[in-house]
């Protein structure tokens, strides 16, 4: 599974960083989300899906592997 983000939609809530800090981080200066990695390990699948659902800006897209 891959995850991508749209910084234009991020409102810096920090929800994703709290949910999966192994994948998401926030910029020190702008608070916008950044990816630590785009490939999601099996143990983080459920949490990344949850982060995508909880994101108030709809900024997180999850793409299943073919
Ligand atoms: S949950 Fe969404 S809006 Fe909040 S920091 Fe993460 S990407 Fe940005």
Backbone and ligand atoms as CSV (ligand in chain L), in Angstrom:
chain,resi,resn,atom,element,x,y,z
A,1,UNK,N,N,0.843,-1.191,0.000
A,1,UNK,CA,C,0.000,0.000,0.000
A,1,UNK,C,C,0.882,1.246,0.000
A,2,UNK,N,N,0.452,2.231,-0.755
A,2,UNK,CA,C,1.173,3.495,-0.827
A,2,UNK,C,C,0.298,4.599,-0.248
A,3,UNK,N,N,0.931,5.610,0.298
A,3,UNK,CA,C,0.190,6.759,0.804
A,3,UNK,C,C,0.784,8.023,0.192
A,4,UNK,N,N,-0.088,8.949,-0.131
A,4,UNK,CA,C,0.370,10.234,-0.651
A,4,UNK,C,C,-0.396,11.348,0.060
A,5,UNK,N,N,0.166,12.547,-0.008
A,5,UNK,CA,C,-0.449,13.675,0.685
A,5,UNK,C,C,-0.559,14.860,-0.261
A,6,UNK,N,N,-1.530,15.710,0.025
A,6,UNK,CA,C,-1.711,16.949,-0.728
A,6,UNK,C,C,-1.565,18.091,0.271
A,7,UNK,N,N,-0.392,18.723,0.268
A,7,UNK,CA,C,-0.140,19.779,1.258
A,7,UNK,C,C,-1.094,20.958,1.094
A,8,UNK,N,N,-1.646,21.142,-0.112
A,8,UNK,CA,C,-2.575,22.253,-0.315
A,8,UNK,C,C,-3.870,22.057,0.484
A,9,UNK,N,N,-4.157,20.803,0.830
A,9,UNK,CA,C,-5.387,20.510,1.579
A,9,UNK,C,C,-5.132,20.364,3.074
A,10,UNK,N,N,-3.876,20.312,3.464
A,10,UNK,CA,C,-3.532,20.103,4.878
A,10,UNK,C,C,-3.787,21.381,5.667
A,11,UNK,N,N,-4.515,21.233,6.785
A,11,UNK,CA,C,-4.782,22.390,7.648
A,11,UNK,C,C,-4.006,22.284,8.961
A,12,UNK,N,N,-2.973,21.430,8.950
A,12,UNK,CA,C,-2.020,21.364,10.072
A,12,UNK,C,C,-2.650,20.932,11.384
A,13,UNK,N,N,-3.665,20.085,11.299
A,13,UNK,CA,C,-4.325,19.642,12.530
A,13,UNK,C,C,-3.429,18.732,13.364
A,14,UNK,N,N,-2.536,18.006,12.689
A,14,UNK,CA,C,-1.641,17.089,13.402
A,14,UNK,C,C,-2.238,15.735,13.707
A,15,UNK,N,N,-3.474,15.535,13.289
A,15,UNK,CA,C,-4.162,14.259,13.572
A,15,UNK,C,C,-3.380,13.056,13.049
A,16,UNK,N,N,-2.877,13.159,11.833
A,16,UNK,CA,C,-2.175,12.019,11.231
A,16,UNK,C,C,-0.862,11.730,11.957
A,17,UNK,N,N,-0.205,12.766,12.409
A,17,UNK,CA,C,1.081,12.587,13.102
A,17,UNK,C,C,0.864,11.862,14.427
A,18,UNK,N,N,-0.216,12.189,15.097
A,18,UNK,CA,C,-0.544,11.505,16.347
A,18,UNK,C,C,-0.906,10.047,16.076
A,19,UNK,N,N,-1.613,9.813,14.965
A,19,UNK,CA,C,-2.108,8.463,14.672
A,19,UNK,C,C,-0.995,7.543,14.192
A,20,UNK,N,N,-0.143,8.014,13.277
A,20,UNK,CA,C,0.945,7.169,12.741
A,20,UNK,C,C,2.240,7.987,12.620
A,21,UNK,N,N,2.920,8.213,13.720
A,21,UNK,CA,C,4.147,9.022,13.659
A,21,UNK,C,C,5.256,8.370,12.848
A,22,UNK,N,N,5.135,7.080,12.586
A,22,UNK,CA,C,6.154,6.403,11.766
A,22,UNK,C,C,6.052,6.808,10.300
A,23,UNK,N,N,4.899,7.324,9.897
A,23,UNK,CA,C,4.658,7.676,8.488
A,23,UNK,C,C,4.579,9.189,8.283
A,24,UNK,N,N,3.898,9.878,9.192
A,24,UNK,CA,C,3.633,11.304,8.995
A,24,UNK,C,C,4.441,12.154,9.980
A,25,UNK,N,N,4.844,13.317,9.500
A,25,UNK,CA,C,5.444,14.318,10.384
A,25,UNK,C,C,4.974,15.689,9.914
A,26,UNK,N,N,5.167,16.690,10.777
A,26,UNK,CA,C,4.781,18.052,10.423
A,26,UNK,C,C,6.008,18.928,10.327
A,27,UNK,N,N,6.004,19.845,9.359
A,27,UNK,CA,C,7.114,20.769,9.207
A,27,UNK,C,C,7.238,21.672,10.418
A,28,UNK,N,N,8.456,21.937,10.828
A,28,UNK,CA,C,8.692,22.776,12.006
A,28,UNK,C,C,8.167,24.190,11.816
A,29,UNK,N,N,8.248,24.688,10.600
A,29,UNK,CA,C,7.940,26.102,10.379
A,29,UNK,C,C,6.520,26.342,9.876
A,30,UNK,N,N,6.044,25.449,9.003
A,30,UNK,CA,C,4.721,25.686,8.426
A,30,UNK,C,C,3.653,24.757,8.998
A,31,UNK,N,N,4.040,23.725,9.748
A,31,UNK,CA,C,3.060,22.804,10.325
A,31,UNK,C,C,2.414,21.878,9.328
A,32,UNK,N,N,2.837,21.950,8.059
A,32,UNK,CA,C,2.220,21.118,7.030
A,32,UNK,C,C,2.762,19.697,7.085
A,33,UNK,N,N,1.905,18.783,6.717
A,33,UNK,CA,C,2.265,17.373,6.783
A,33,UNK,C,C,3.370,17.032,5.778
A,34,UNK,N,N,4.208,16.105,6.195
A,34,UNK,CA,C,5.227,15.533,5.318
A,34,UNK,C,C,5.232,14.033,5.534
A,35,UNK,N,N,5.678,13.317,4.523
A,35,UNK,CA,C,5.779,11.864,4.636
A,35,UNK,C,C,7.190,11.470,5.045
A,36,UNK,N,N,7.276,10.600,6.028
A,36,UNK,CA,C,8.573,9.994,6.331
A,36,UNK,C,C,8.890,8.917,5.294
A,37,UNK,N,N,7.844,8.240,4.834
A,37,UNK,CA,C,7.983,7.251,3.765
A,37,UNK,C,C,6.618,7.101,3.119
A,38,UNK,N,N,6.596,6.730,1.840
A,38,UNK,CA,C,5.324,6.599,1.131
A,38,UNK,C,C,4.858,5.154,1.045
A,39,UNK,N,N,5.785,4.226,1.271
A,39,UNK,CA,C,5.426,2.815,1.263
A,39,UNK,C,C,5.061,2.407,2.688
A,40,UNK,N,N,3.889,1.794,2.833
A,40,UNK,CA,C,3.357,1.515,4.161
A,40,UNK,C,C,3.601,0.052,4.537
A,41,UNK,N,N,4.262,-0.167,5.652
A,41,UNK,CA,C,4.522,-1.525,6.138
A,41,UNK,C,C,3.220,-2.142,6.644
A,42,UNK,N,N,3.119,-3.453,6.599
A,42,UNK,CA,C,1.871,-4.135,6.980
A,42,UNK,C,C,1.363,-3.742,8.365
A,43,UNK,N,N,2.261,-3.528,9.301
A,43,UNK,CA,C,1.795,-3.217,10.655
A,43,UNK,C,C,1.187,-1.822,10.780
A,44,UNK,N,N,1.353,-0.999,9.760
A,44,UNK,CA,C,0.804,0.359,9.806
A,44,UNK,C,C,-0.413,0.546,8.901
A,45,UNK,N,N,-0.827,-0.511,8.226
A,45,UNK,CA,C,-1.921,-0.378,7.247
A,45,UNK,C,C,-3.189,0.176,7.878
A,46,UNK,N,N,-3.623,-0.436,8.955
A,46,UNK,CA,C,-4.894,-0.030,9.566
A,46,UNK,C,C,-4.813,1.403,10.072
A,47,UNK,N,N,-3.700,1.772,10.668
A,47,UNK,CA,C,-3.574,3.127,11.222
A,47,UNK,C,C,-3.516,4.182,10.118
A,48,UNK,N,N,-2.880,3.851,8.992
A,48,UNK,CA,C,-2.818,4.816,7.887
A,48,UNK,C,C,-4.207,4.998,7.268
A,49,UNK,N,N,-4.944,3.911,7.137
A,49,UNK,CA,C,-6.327,4.043,6.643
A,49,UNK,C,C,-7.144,4.911,7.595
A,50,UNK,N,N,-6.961,4.711,8.893
A,50,UNK,CA,C,-7.687,5.513,9.879
A,50,UNK,C,C,-7.286,6.985,9.774
A,51,UNK,N,N,-6.003,7.251,9.634
A,51,UNK,CA,C,-5.524,8.627,9.500
A,51,UNK,C,C,-6.144,9.299,8.281
A,52,UNK,N,N,-6.275,8.549,7.184
A,52,UNK,CA,C,-6.884,9.092,5.972
A,52,UNK,C,C,-8.347,9.451,6.226
A,53,UNK,N,N,-9.038,8.586,6.962
A,53,UNK,CA,C,-10.459,8.840,7.249
A,53,UNK,C,C,-10.628,10.024,8.202
A,54,UNK,N,N,-9.689,10.191,9.123
A,54,UNK,CA,C,-9.820,11.232,10.145
A,54,UNK,C,C,-9.335,12.600,9.674
A,55,UNK,N,N,-8.519,12.639,8.643
A,55,UNK,CA,C,-7.931,13.911,8.199
A,55,UNK,C,C,-9.021,14.924,7.857
A,56,UNK,N,N,-9.075,16.049,8.552
A,56,UNK,CA,C,-10.140,17.020,8.314
A,56,UNK,C,C,-10.043,17.694,6.946
A,57,UNK,N,N,-8.866,17.672,6.339
A,57,UNK,CA,C,-8.706,18.310,5.038
A,57,UNK,C,C,-8.824,17.357,3.863
A,58,UNK,N,N,-8.961,16.073,4.143
A,58,UNK,CA,C,-9.002,15.097,3.049
A,58,UNK,C,C,-7.698,15.084,2.278
A,59,UNK,N,N,-6.598,15.273,2.988
A,59,UNK,CA,C,-5.303,15.457,2.326
A,59,UNK,C,C,-4.531,14.162,2.132
A,60,UNK,N,N,-5.018,13.069,2.698
A,60,UNK,CA,C,-4.268,11.809,2.680
A,60,UNK,C,C,-4.953,10.820,1.752
A,61,UNK,N,N,-4.211,10.329,0.768
A,61,UNK,CA,C,-4.752,9.354,-0.192
A,61,UNK,C,C,-4.017,8.037,-0.029
A,62,UNK,N,N,-4.770,6.986,0.102
A,62,UNK,CA,C,-4.218,5.640,0.242
A,62,UNK,C,C,-4.462,4.893,-1.069
A,63,UNK,N,N,-3.400,4.284,-1.589
A,63,UNK,CA,C,-3.516,3.532,-2.839
A,63,UNK,C,C,-3.093,2.091,-2.571
A,64,UNK,N,N,-4.015,1.187,-2.825
A,64,UNK,CA,C,-3.704,-0.227,-2.610
A,64,UNK,C,C,-2.758,-0.700,-3.703
A,65,UNK,N,N,-1.873,-1.607,-3.342
A,65,UNK,CA,C,-0.985,-2.207,-4.347
A,65,UNK,C,C,-1.817,-3.031,-5.312
A,66,UNK,N,N,-1.373,-3.066,-6.576
A,66,UNK,CA,C,-2.118,-3.805,-7.605
A,66,UNK,C,C,-2.002,-5.298,-7.339
L,1,LIG,S1,S,-4.534,15.013,9.515
L,1,LIG,FE1,FE,-4.691,15.968,7.497
L,1,LIG,S2,S,-4.910,18.157,7.912
L,1,LIG,FE2,FE,-4.095,17.193,9.786
L,1,LIG,S3,S,-1.838,17.406,9.629
L,1,LIG,FE3,FE,-2.437,15.395,8.767
L,1,LIG,S4,S,-2.667,15.788,6.556
L,1,LIG,FE4,FE,-2.717,17.770,7.578
